């Protein structure tokens, strides 16, 4: 994204989906401003990373060029994101959820991240608490939380991280519905197959009258085209954004992976 220097006074406009993204040279140097839905600002430094800032964020965060590209793709249509392990999928997931959460016109908008293990649920919650301003309520739900308590936490939370078993069970028991969520992320999405609870949660979320915007993220989507196609079908994903560790945009960061 940022490998080609922009000439003085020149701007480049891309329109992924229905949103306009503008890259411009800052008079003070080779800085590029990227506006996503008028919500996020990326200030690119000479190190070829973006400094990510927003009033809802506690502090600035760094994003790599391929992460910005991936985010734009996930915002344009329901996407399965495939990146190598430790390449920074989580940050893309959080920004995706935030974008749709703040854009929602629903009074009780909520964003949901589904992760397959209790350890991942705890990790994602900790990351979100570090990222977002304290006015946002971030909750994690696992099997150790009673159903009665979950009803209360679902209603009071802005961002929820939950295991697929909790999501499946609460959808089946009508404690929640797909209409409760403006966006859903399936972390480690390759689990969504067969009788796994993530597959069941994906199917149930697509049965409601209001279907939330979804994305999936994984480092290993499957071993065959049919397996990947089936995974996307289960989760309602219509696009695949895949980068390997040998991708030219990832190579500068390989020593960090």
ChimeraX attribute file (.defattr): number of C-alpha atoms within 10 A of each C-alpha:
attribute: neighborCount
match mode: 1-to-1
recipient: residues
	/A:1	13
	/A:2	18
	/A:3	8
	/A:4	6
	/A:5	11
	/A:6	17
	/A:7	10
	/A:8	12
	/A:9	9
	/A:10	9
	/A:11	13
	/A:12	10
	/A:13	11
	/A:14	10
	/A:15	11
	/A:16	15
	/A:17	11
	/A:18	9
	/A:19	15
	/A:20	14
	/A:21	17
	/A:22	15
	/A:23	19
	/A:24	18
	/A:25	19
	/A:26	15
	/A:27	9
	/A:28	6
	/A:29	11
	/A:30	19
	/A:31	21
	/A:32	21
	/A:33	20
	/A:34	22
	/A:35	16
	/A:36	19
	/A:37	16
	/A:38	12
	/A:39	15
	/A:40	18
	/A:41	17
	/A:42	24
	/A:43	20
	/A:44	24
	/A:45	13
	/A:46	10
	/A:47	7
	/A:48	17
	/A:49	19
	/A:50	25
	/A:51	16
	/A:52	19
	/A:53	17
	/A:54	14
	/A:55	11
	/A:56	16
	/A:57	17
	/A:58	14
	/A:59	13
	/A:60	14
	/A:61	15
	/A:62	15
	/A:63	19
	/A:64	22
	/A:65	19
	/A:66	20
	/A:67	23
	/A:68	20
	/A:69	13
	/A:70	21
	/A:71	23
	/A:72	20
	/A:73	19
	/A:74	23
	/A:75	23
	/A:76	14
	/A:77	17
	/A:78	20
	/A:79	25
	/A:80	29
	/A:81	26
	/A:82	22
	/A:83	23
	/A:84	17
	/A:85	12
	/A:86	11
	/A:87	21
	/A:88	15
	/A:89	22
	/A:90	17
	/A:91	20
	/A:92	20
	/A:93	23
	/A:94	21
	/A:95	16
	/A:96	23
	/A:97	24
	/A:98	22
	/A:99	19
	/A:100	21
	/A:101	21
	/A:102	15
	/A:103	13
	/A:104	15
	/A:105	10
	/A:106	13
	/A:107	6
	/A:108	14
	/A:109	20
	/A:110	27
	/A:111	26
	/A:112	28
	/A:113	25
	/A:114	28
	/A:115	24
	/A:116	20
	/A:117	15
	/A:118	17
	/A:119	11
	/A:120	17
	/A:121	22
	/A:122	17
	/A:123	14
	/A:124	26
	/A:125	20
	/A:126	14
	/A:127	13
	/A:128	21
	/A:129	17
	/A:130	13
	/A:131	18
	/A:132	20
	/A:133	14
	/A:134	12
	/A:135	8
	/A:136	13
	/A:137	16
	/A:138	21
	/A:139	23
	/A:140	24
	/A:141	25
	/A:142	20
	/A:143	14
	/A:144	9
	/A:145	12
	/A:146	11
	/A:147	17
	/A:148	9
	/A:149	10
	/A:150	21
	/A:151	13
	/A:152	11
	/A:153	18
	/A:154	19
	/A:155	14
	/A:156	15
	/A:157	18
	/A:158	20
	/A:159	27
	/A:160	24
	/A:161	26
	/A:162	25
	/A:163	25
	/A:164	28
	/A:165	21
	/A:166	22
	/A:167	26
	/A:168	22
	/A:169	17
	/A:170	17
	/A:171	17
	/A:172	14
	/A:173	11
	/A:174	10
	/A:175	16
	/A:176	19
	/A:177	20
	/A:178	21
	/A:179	17
	/A:180	19
	/A:181	26
	/A:182	24
	/A:183	25
	/A:184	26
	/A:185	25
	/A:186	27
	/A:187	26
	/A:188	21
	/A:189	27
	/A:190	21
	/A:191	21
	/A:192	26
	/A:193	18
	/A:194	11
	/A:195	9
	/A:196	14
	/A:197	20
	/A:198	29
	/A:199	21
	/A:200	22
	/A:201	26
	/A:202	27
	/A:203	17
	/A:204	19
	/A:205	24
	/A:206	19
	/A:207	11
	/A:208	13
	/A:209	10
	/A:210	14
	/A:211	19
	/A:212	22
	/A:213	22
	/A:214	28
	/A:215	29
	/A:216	29
	/A:217	24
	/A:218	20
	/A:219	19
	/A:220	15
	/A:221	25
	/A:222	15
	/A:223	8
	/A:224	8
	/A:225	10
	/A:226	10
	/A:227	14
	/A:228	16
	/A:229	16
	/A:230	15
	/A:231	24
	/A:232	25
	/A:233	13
	/A:234	19
	/A:235	28
	/A:236	21
	/A:237	20
	/A:238	14
	/A:239	17
	/A:240	21
	/A:241	15
	/A:242	17
	/A:243	18
	/A:244	14
	/A:245	15
	/A:246	11
	/A:247	12
	/A:248	11
	/A:249	18
	/A:250	20
	/A:251	13
	/A:252	12
	/A:253	12
	/A:254	13
	/A:255	7
	/A:256	8
	/A:257	12
